Amino acid sequence: MRTPLARVRNLGASHSGTSDFWRQRLTAVAMLLLILPVIIIVMMLLGRNQAGAAQILGSPLVAIVLLLFIIASAWHMKIGMQVVIEDYVHGEKVKLAAIMANNFFSIAVALASIYAILKLSSGV
């Protein structure tokens, strides 16, 4: 036998809601600080072929800025979509499947983007 209070304490994201809130704000600030250098880098890449892009991305500073932006935006995307799923998907099995798909998708996007940056920056 469980009381209604006992059932409520075990439901929802009450134990991680605040940390997700602050992590999302932290990634938003990181992206805000990195957006101007990323825009400048993208403008420098316009009209260049792969060799020209590899030359620009060959700079460690440029590659690091892009990698930091990719990590921050993928993490921000994952947290934001997870909040939407937790709020609006009501079936527990569907919610679990959607959160797992969200995690895999976010990781896949981040890894593919990181791989592309590392490959271009290494000149291969």
Backbone bond lengths (Angstrom), bond angles and torsions (degrees), N, CA, C in turn:
res aa  C-N    CA-C-N  psi(-1)  N-CA   C-N-CA  omega(-1)  CA-C   N-CA-C  phi
1 M - - - 1.456 - - 1.519 109.67 -
2 R 1.300 116.26 128.95 1.460 120.61 177.34 1.517 108.67 -122.51
3 T 1.291 114.50 140.77 1.459 119.40 176.61 1.520 108.87 -78.58
4 P 1.330 117.96 160.60 1.470 119.85 176.69 1.533 112.15 -57.34
5 L 1.329 117.89 -36.04 1.470 120.66 179.24 1.525 110.76 -64.82
6 A 1.322 116.84 -39.91 1.461 120.36 179.44 1.528 110.67 -65.17
7 R 1.335 116.82 -37.98 1.468 119.61 177.69 1.523 111.06 -66.91
8 V 1.320 117.63 -39.38 1.462 121.49 -178.35 1.525 110.86 -66.61
9 R 1.286 117.94 -38.74 1.471 120.83 -178.49 1.518 113.05 -62.94
10 N 1.315 117.85 -24.74 1.458 120.38 -178.73 1.522 113.44 -95.11
11 L 1.315 118.73 0.38 1.456 121.49 -178.00 1.521 111.34 -102.73
12 G 1.308 114.35 154.45 1.463 120.03 170.97 1.510 114.04 81.25
13 A 1.322 114.84 -176.88 1.459 122.57 -177.36 1.516 110.22 -101.84
14 S 1.318 116.66 38.16 1.460 119.82 -174.19 1.522 113.12 -66.04
15 H 1.318 116.67 -22.62 1.462 118.26 -178.04 1.520 113.03 -88.94
16 S 1.331 118.40 -15.69 1.461 119.51 -177.37 1.516 112.95 -125.88
17 G 1.314 118.29 3.39 1.457 120.93 -176.21 1.516 113.52 -62.75
18 T 1.317 117.17 -43.31 1.462 120.05 -178.94 1.514 111.67 -67.97
19 S 1.322 117.49 -41.40 1.466 119.09 179.82 1.532 110.83 -66.48
20 D 1.342 117.34 -38.67 1.471 119.53 176.25 1.525 110.82 -63.25
21 F 1.328 116.68 -39.97 1.464 121.14 178.32 1.526 110.13 -58.74
22 W 1.320 116.77 -49.21 1.463 119.79 -177.31 1.527 112.44 -71.35
23 R 1.333 117.34 -34.41 1.471 119.44 176.27 1.522 110.90 -65.16
24 Q 1.326 115.92 -38.58 1.464 118.15 178.67 1.526 110.47 -67.26
25 R 1.308 118.10 -39.29 1.468 120.72 177.11 1.526 110.98 -66.27
26 L 1.323 116.65 -38.34 1.466 120.60 178.79 1.525 110.92 -64.25
27 T 1.336 117.33 -44.22 1.463 119.59 178.60 1.524 111.33 -67.40
28 A 1.337 117.35 -33.11 1.466 120.17 177.04 1.524 110.74 -64.88
29 V 1.319 117.35 -42.40 1.468 120.96 178.31 1.530 109.96 -66.10
30 A 1.331 116.78 -41.10 1.466 119.78 178.13 1.528 110.88 -60.98
31 M 1.336 116.82 -43.42 1.465 119.49 178.88 1.520 111.29 -67.52
32 L 1.319 116.72 -35.21 1.466 120.53 178.06 1.527 110.45 -62.89
33 L 1.322 116.82 -41.79 1.459 120.58 179.29 1.533 112.49 -71.40
34 L 1.325 116.71 -29.72 1.467 120.55 -176.32 1.524 113.91 -92.23
35 I 1.336 118.40 -11.25 1.464 119.91 -172.48 1.538 112.17 -66.86
36 L 1.317 118.21 -38.88 1.469 119.62 -179.81 1.531 111.38 -64.55
37 P 1.353 119.45 -49.22 1.473 117.57 175.67 1.522 113.18 -60.65
38 V 1.327 118.66 -35.18 1.468 121.05 179.33 1.525 110.22 -66.77
39 I 1.325 117.41 -42.00 1.464 120.42 177.89 1.527 110.34 -61.93
40 I 1.314 116.96 -42.71 1.472 120.55 178.40 1.530 110.48 -62.52
41 I 1.327 117.15 -43.06 1.470 120.71 179.37 1.529 110.41 -63.66
42 V 1.321 117.25 -43.98 1.473 120.55 179.76 1.529 109.90 -63.67
43 M 1.333 117.83 -39.34 1.466 120.20 177.77 1.525 110.90 -65.25
44 M 1.314 117.06 -34.68 1.468 120.41 176.93 1.540 111.05 -68.20
45 L 1.330 116.94 -28.30 1.464 120.91 -178.46 1.526 113.55 -82.31
46 L 1.334 117.59 -16.96 1.464 121.28 -177.35 1.524 110.87 -59.96
47 G 1.312 115.72 132.15 1.449 121.73 175.92 1.513 114.59 78.26
48 R 1.295 118.52 6.91 1.470 120.65 -179.79 1.524 109.73 -100.71
49 N 1.321 115.07 153.02 1.459 119.80 174.43 1.531 108.93 -86.20
50 Q 1.334 116.44 -173.42 1.458 119.62 -176.30 1.526 111.63 -64.04
51 A 1.315 117.93 -37.14 1.460 120.55 179.76 1.527 110.57 -65.67
52 G 1.325 117.05 -40.70 1.459 120.38 177.62 1.515 112.22 -66.99
53 A 1.335 115.24 -39.92 1.466 119.17 177.36 1.518 110.49 -65.54
54 A 1.324 116.92 -40.81 1.467 120.20 178.99 1.525 110.95 -64.30
55 Q 1.333 116.31 -33.60 1.465 119.92 178.69 1.530 110.34 -66.53
56 I 1.339 116.78 -43.99 1.465 119.91 178.82 1.520 110.46 -68.46
57 L 1.334 116.69 -45.37 1.457 120.59 -178.43 1.521 112.64 -74.18
58 G 1.323 117.18 -10.81 1.462 121.11 177.26 1.512 112.54 -68.47
59 S 1.314 116.71 -18.91 1.461 119.92 176.49 1.526 109.37 -69.96
60 P 1.323 117.41 128.36 1.473 119.25 -179.91 1.524 112.74 -60.48
61 L 1.315 117.87 -35.48 1.466 120.75 -179.59 1.526 111.12 -64.63
62 V 1.330 116.85 -43.01 1.461 121.30 179.48 1.527 110.31 -64.73
63 A 1.328 116.85 -45.68 1.462 120.49 -179.88 1.530 111.17 -63.04
64 I 1.316 117.58 -40.09 1.464 121.20 179.85 1.524 110.70 -66.03
65 V 1.320 117.64 -42.57 1.469 120.78 178.79 1.533 109.92 -61.00
66 L 1.323 117.11 -45.75 1.462 120.31 -179.94 1.530 111.80 -66.21
67 L 1.319 117.34 -40.09 1.459 120.31 178.39 1.521 111.49 -64.61
68 L 1.319 117.34 -42.06 1.464 120.61 177.41 1.523 110.99 -62.88
69 F 1.325 116.76 -40.97 1.466 120.46 178.72 1.526 111.28 -65.01
70 I 1.318 117.20 -41.20 1.464 121.24 179.26 1.522 110.37 -63.64
71 I 1.316 117.18 -45.77 1.464 120.82 -179.31 1.518 110.69 -63.62
72 A 1.328 117.11 -45.84 1.473 120.42 -179.24 1.526 110.96 -63.94
73 S 1.337 117.45 -42.95 1.462 118.62 -177.07 1.530 111.91 -72.90
74 A 1.328 118.73 -35.35 1.465 119.95 177.38 1.527 110.62 -67.15
75 W 1.314 116.60 -40.29 1.467 120.75 178.44 1.533 110.22 -66.05
76 H 1.329 116.26 -42.82 1.465 121.92 178.28 1.532 110.19 -61.33
77 M 1.325 116.30 -43.61 1.456 121.54 179.20 1.528 110.70 -62.38
78 K 1.323 116.97 -43.44 1.464 121.34 -179.31 1.518 111.47 -62.21
79 I 1.333 116.55 -46.98 1.467 120.57 -178.64 1.528 110.22 -65.17
80 G 1.320 117.63 -45.70 1.460 121.12 -178.32 1.517 112.41 -61.26
81 M 1.325 116.46 -44.72 1.464 119.43 -179.73 1.519 110.71 -69.41
82 Q 1.320 118.06 -34.73 1.461 120.59 178.23 1.528 110.98 -63.96
83 V 1.321 116.95 -39.26 1.472 120.62 177.57 1.525 110.17 -62.92
84 V 1.334 116.90 -42.94 1.470 120.49 178.91 1.526 109.97 -63.14
85 I 1.324 117.10 -44.04 1.468 120.50 179.67 1.526 110.40 -62.51
86 E 1.332 117.02 -46.45 1.462 119.89 -178.72 1.525 111.90 -63.68
87 D 1.316 117.55 -32.50 1.459 120.57 -178.01 1.527 113.43 -80.86
88 Y 1.323 117.99 -35.62 1.457 120.06 -168.82 1.521 115.75 -114.12
89 V 1.320 119.00 -10.62 1.465 120.93 175.92 1.522 106.97 -99.26
90 H 1.343 116.20 123.39 1.464 119.24 -171.11 1.520 113.99 -102.39
91 G 1.297 119.27 -26.04 1.461 120.72 177.76 1.519 109.83 -75.42
92 E 1.326 116.98 130.54 1.467 120.43 -175.34 1.524 112.51 -64.52
93 K 1.328 117.49 -40.84 1.472 120.00 -179.64 1.522 110.90 -68.69
94 V 1.316 116.01 -41.86 1.469 120.08 178.88 1.524 109.70 -66.76
95 K 1.326 116.64 -40.11 1.461 120.95 179.14 1.530 110.34 -62.52
96 L 1.321 117.31 -44.79 1.463 121.12 179.08 1.523 110.83 -62.59
97 A 1.329 116.80 -43.91 1.469 120.77 178.86 1.528 110.80 -64.12
98 A 1.327 117.39 -40.81 1.469 120.86 -179.75 1.526 111.03 -67.06
99 I 1.323 117.37 -40.50 1.470 120.35 178.56 1.527 110.19 -66.19
100 M 1.323 117.28 -40.65 1.470 119.85 177.23 1.528 110.81 -63.87
101 A 1.328 116.97 -43.49 1.468 120.49 178.50 1.524 110.51 -63.14
102 N 1.332 116.55 -39.90 1.456 121.13 177.65 1.525 110.96 -61.36
103 N 1.328 116.95 -44.50 1.467 120.66 179.37 1.524 111.17 -62.88
104 F 1.343 116.53 -47.10 1.468 119.95 179.84 1.521 111.53 -63.66
105 F 1.326 117.63 -42.23 1.467 120.84 179.82 1.529 110.83 -63.49
106 S 1.331 117.01 -45.70 1.467 120.57 -179.42 1.526 111.05 -61.80
107 I 1.322 116.40 -42.55 1.467 120.31 178.55 1.522 110.51 -65.91
108 A 1.334 117.55 -41.66 1.465 120.89 -179.86 1.527 111.37 -63.41
109 V 1.332 116.99 -43.31 1.466 120.53 178.26 1.527 110.49 -63.12
110 A 1.319 116.43 -44.81 1.461 120.20 -179.25 1.526 110.85 -64.04
111 L 1.328 117.69 -46.63 1.467 120.25 -178.95 1.520 112.45 -65.47
112 A 1.326 117.73 -40.31 1.469 120.21 178.28 1.530 110.61 -64.44
113 S 1.317 116.91 -40.88 1.464 120.42 179.68 1.524 111.18 -68.81
114 I 1.315 116.90 -42.31 1.471 120.55 178.33 1.521 110.10 -63.78
115 Y 1.330 117.33 -42.50 1.453 121.10 177.84 1.531 111.17 -59.79
116 A 1.333 116.53 -43.50 1.466 120.79 -179.78 1.518 111.20 -62.81
117 I 1.318 116.78 -44.86 1.470 120.18 179.68 1.523 110.46 -63.95
118 L 1.336 117.25 -46.00 1.474 120.26 -179.62 1.525 111.85 -64.19
119 K 1.330 116.11 -39.36 1.468 119.79 179.58 1.531 110.76 -66.13
120 L 1.348 116.39 -45.23 1.465 118.98 179.29 1.524 111.65 -67.79
121 S 1.311 116.89 -37.08 1.467 119.15 -177.23 1.532 111.99 -73.86
122 S 1.326 116.52 -22.71 1.462 118.37 178.51 1.519 111.71 -85.03
123 G 1.326 116.89 -8.98 1.468 121.03 176.60 1.516 113.85 81.67
124 V 1.314 118.64 11.90 1.460 121.24 -178.53 1.506 109.92 -85.83
